[in-house]
Amino acid sequence: MIFNKTVSIILSGLFFLFLGLLFSTISAMFLHGGLLPVVGIVIFVIFYFITRMFYNYLRNDDKYKNTRQRSSDVPGEKYLIKGESDPKKVFIVIWVIVILILTSVSLWLYSFNNGLV
């Protein structure tokens, strides 16, 4: 099962947002000091590569392989999900969306309770 390119980009963006919010929550609670911008840049680069791996996971499976030279998308073909359903991949996508919502609410509550809002 593979996702449409646009859907995969949106889900990868949500995954990157989740990683950023998670790091923001952890750094707001535990990290203080002058090295935080340097650590943030390093973490940003690491999160970028993790997000690229997540995008490749959404766009590839055993039957369909997408590379820069070869695409499994046929011109004019419209689909959201192509191929046999994969419960593991569906669970991971739903998990990312739910955890993104929970992380953003927890960061908002933390900043609200500390008077940052």
Secondary structure, 3 states (H helix, E strand, C coil): CEECHHHHHHHHHHHHHHHHHHHHHHHHHHCCCCCHHHHHHHHHHHHHHHHHHHHHHHHCCCCCCCCCCCCCCCCCCCCCEECCCCHHHHHHHHHHHHHHHHHHHHHHHHHHHCCCC
